[in-house]
Every structure is written in structure tokens, then in C-alpha cells.
Amino acid sequence: MKKKKPTEEELKKLNVESWGVWEKEVSEFPWSYGDTETCYILDGEVEVIAENGEKIEFKKGDLVQFPKGLKCTWKVKKPVRKYYNFGDLDIDKI
């Protein structure tokens, strides 16, 4: 799992406004990834805990990436709204 604070220029390079939008109320649920997902958080606060115990927290303004095959638990602490995209983007190289 990766997280970074992208610049406006990086967001434009990724064309995040063309991605899908997903929203979820305060909740906790298991999740697994069949493909790599990259998302840009528009609102909310979330903690994700991987099966191996690795934990990541993110909120509005964060760009987050989850690897293919990840099994985890999502804890939505404040209602979340995000742009999301599936596929192999390298957020370290934008």
C-alpha cells in the first residue's frame, strides 16, 4: 500500500477527473483486490488494515494505491468519496 500527497500537476497527468467516483458511509468491511487500484480521496477518513497487519490511514487530498491480491479490512471513519482507477499506474513516477 502506498500513499502520497499529489500536486495539481500530478493529478492532471493522471487525469483523475475522468476516473469513476465511489462513496461509502461510516462502516467496516473486508475487501480484496483483483487488480491494482489507485484512488484520490475527495472527502473522508479511512484506515485500511492488511491481513499481514500493515496499516495505512488516508484522508482528503491523499493519492493511495492498493496492490493486486491485497486482502484487507476497510474502516471508514468519516464518509468517504474518492476517484478510483484500476490498472498498473506507478504513482512513484508521476
Contact map, one row per residue, 1 for C-alpha under 8 A:
1110000000000000000000000000000000000000000000000000000100000001111000000000000000000000000000
1111000000000000000000000000000000000000000000000000000000000001110000000000000000000000000000
1111100000000000000000000000000000000000000000000000000001000111100000000000000000000000000000
0111110000000000000000000000000000000000000000000000000000000111000000000000000000000000000000
0011111000000000000000000000000000000000000000000000000000001110000000000000000000000000000000
0001111111100000000000000000000000000000000000000000000000001110000000000000000000000000000000
0000111111100000000000000000000000000000000000000000000000000000000000000000000000000000000000
0000011111110000000000000000000000000000000000000000000000000000000000000000000000000000000000
0000011111111000000000000000000000000000000000000000000000000000000000000000000000000000000000
0000011111111100000000000000000000000000000000000000000000000000000000000000000000000000000001
0000011111111111000000000000000000000000000000000000000000000000000000000000000000000000000000
0000000111111111000000000000000000000000000000000000000000000000000000000000000000000000000000
0000000011111110000000000000000000000000000000000000000000000000000000000000000000000000000001
0000000001111111000000000000000000000000000000000000000000000000000000000000000000000000000001
0000000000111111111000000000000000000000000000000000000000000000000000000000000000000000000000
0000000000110111111000000000000000000001000000000000000000000000000000000000000000110000000000
0000000000000011111000000000000000000000000000000000000000000000000000000000000000100000000000
0000000000000011111100000000000000000000000000000000000000000000000000000000000000000000000000
0000000000000011111110000000000000000000000000000000000000000000000000000000000000111000000000
0000000000000000011111000000000000000000000000000000000000000000000000000000000000111000000000
0000000000000000001111100000000000000000000000000000000000000000000000000000000011110000000000
0000000000000000000111110000000000000000000000000000000000000000000000000000000011110000000000
0000000000000000000011111000000000000000000000000000000000000000000000000000001111000000000000
0000000000000000000001111110000000000000000000000000000000000000000000000001001110000000000000
0000000000000000000000111110000000000000000000000000000000000000000000000001011100000000000000
0000000000000000000000011111000000000000000000000000000000000000000000000011111100000000000000
0000000000000000000000011111100000000000000000000000000000000000000000000111100000000000000000
0000000000000000000000000111110000000000000000000000000000000000000000001111000000000000000000
0000000000000000000000000011111000000000000000000000000000000000000000001110000000000000000000
0000000000000000000000000001111100000000000000000000000000000000000000111100000000000000000000
0000000000000000000000000000111110000000000000000000000000000000000000111100000000000000000000
0000000000000000000000000000011111000000000000000000000000000000000011110000000000000000000000
0000000000000000000000000000001111111000000000000000000000000000011111100000000000000000000000
0000000000000000000000000000000111110000000000000000000000000000000111000000000000000000000000
0000000000000000000000000000000011111000000000000000000000000000001110000000000000000110000000
0000000000000000000000000000000011111100000000000000000000000000111110000000000000000111000000
0000000000000000000000000000000010111110000000000000000000000000111100000000000000011111000000
0000000000000000000000000000000000011111000000000000000000000011110000000000000000011110100000
0000000000000000000000000000000000001111100000000000000000000011100000000000000001111000000000
0000000000000001000000000000000000000111110000000000000000011111000000000000000001110000000000
0000000000000000000000000000000000000011111100000000000001111111000000000000000111100000000000
0000000000000000000000000000000000000001111100000000000000111000000000000000000111100000000000
0000000000000000000000000000000000000000111110000000000000111000000000000000001111000000000000
0000000000000000000000000000000000000000111111000000000000110000000000000001111110000000000000
0000000000000000000000000000000000000000001111100000000011110000000000000001111100000000000000
0000000000000000000000000000000000000000000111110000000011100000000000000111110100000000000000
0000000000000000000000000000000000000000000011111000001111000000000000000111100000000000000000
0000000000000000000000000000000000000000000001111100001110000000000000011110000000000000000000
0000000000000000000000000000000000000000000000111110111100000000000000011100000000000000000000
0000000000000000000000000000000000000000000000011111111000000000000001111000000000000000000000
0000000000000000000000000000000000000000000000001111110000000000000000111000000000000000000000
0000000000000000000000000000000000000000000000000111110000000000000000000000000000000000000000
0000000000000000000000000000000000000000000000001111111000000000000000000000000000000000000000
0000000000000000000000000000000000000000000000001111111100000000000000000000000000000000000000
0000000000000000000000000000000000000000000000111100111110000000000000000000000000000000000000
1000000000000000000000000000000000000000000000111000011111000000000000000000000000000000000000
0000000000000000000000000000000000000000000011110000001111100000000000000000000000000000000000
0010000000000000000000000000000000000000100011100000000111110101000000000000000000000000000000
0000000000000000000000000000000000000000111111000000000011111100000000000000000000000000000000
0000000000000000000000000000000000000001111110000000000001111100000000000000000000000000000000
0000110000000000000000000000000000000001111000000000000000111110000000000000000000000000000000
0011110000000000000000000000000000000001100000000000000001111111000000000000000000000000000000
0011110000000000000000000000000000000111100000000000000000001111100000000000000000000000000000
1111000000000000000000000000000000000111100000000000000001000111110000000000000000000000000000
1110000000000000000000000000000000011110000000000000000000000011111000000000000000000000001000
1100000000000000000000000000000010011100000000000000000000000001111101000000000000000000000000
1000000000000000000000000000000010111000000000000000000000000000111111000000000000000000000000
0000000000000000000000000000000011111000000000000000000000000000011111000000000000000000000000
0000000000000000000000000000000111110000000000000000000000000000001111100000000000000000000000
0000000000000000000000000000000111000000000000000100000000000000011111110000000000000000000000
0000000000000000000000000000011110000000000000000110000000000000000011111000000000000000000000
0000000000000000000000000000011100000000000000011110000000000000000001111100000000000000000000
0000000000000000000000000001111000000000000000011110000000000000000000111110000000000000000000
0000000000000000000000000011111000000000000001111000000000000000000000011111000000000000000000
0000000000000000000000000111100000000000000001110000000000000000000000001111100000000000000000
0000000000000000000000011111000000000000000111100000000000000000000000000111111100000000000000
0000000000000000000000000110000000000000000111100000000000000000000000000011111000000000000000
0000000000000000000000001100000000000000000111000000000000000000000000000001111100000000000000
0000000000000000000000111100000000000000001110000000000000000000000000000001111110000000000000
0000000000000000000000111100000000000000111111000000000000000000000000000001011111000000000000
0000000000000000000011110000000000000000111100000000000000000000000000000000001111100000000000
0000000000000000000011100000000000000011111000000000000000000000000000000000000111110000000000
0000000000000001101111000000000000000011110000000000000000000000000000000000000011111000000000
0000000000000001001111000000000000001111000000000000000000000000000000000000000001111100000000
0000000000000000001100000000000000001110000000000000000000000000000000000000000000111110000000
0000000000000000000000000000000000111100000000000000000000000000000000000000000000011111000000
0000000000000000000000000000000000111100000000000000000000000000000000000000000000001111100000
0000000000000000000000000000000000011000000000000000000000000000000000000000000000000111110000
0000000000000000000000000000000000000100000000000000000000000000000000000000000000000011111000
0000000000000000000000000000000000000000000000000000000000000000000000000000000000000001111111
0000000000000000000000000000000000000000000000000000000000000000100000000000000000000000111111
0000000000000000000000000000000000000000000000000000000000000000000000000000000000000000011111
0000000000000000000000000000000000000000000000000000000000000000000000000000000000000000011111
0000000001001100000000000000000000000000000000000000000000000000000000000000000000000000011111
